[in-house]
Amino acid sequence: MNGLAVVPNSPNGPAAAWEICFVTDDVAAAFDRAVSAGCSPVSAPSAKPWGQTVSYVRDLDGCIVESASPIAGSVAHG
C-alpha cells in the first residue's frame, strides 16, 4: 500500500483516533439499545452544562460512538 500502514480496529485494542456522533432526542434509549446489541458501555448518558445529554459506547469493532441530544437552543437543518 505504498508505505501506508493500516491497523484494523479491535474491541480489545486502543480505540481509533476518531469517533462518530449520532444526534437523538432520546440519548438514554439509544445508549440502552446499543448496549443490548453488544456495544460496550463507555460513559452512561449524562447532562452537560451547555444543555446537551451525551453518552459513549464502543461498537463491535471497538470504535467510539457518541449519542447526543441537540445542543440546547440549536436549530436542526435538513
Beta strands, then each sheet from edge to edge (+ up, - down):
strand 1: 19-23
strand 2: 40-47
strand 3: 53-58
strand 4: 64-68
sheet 1: 1+ 4+ 3- 2+
end
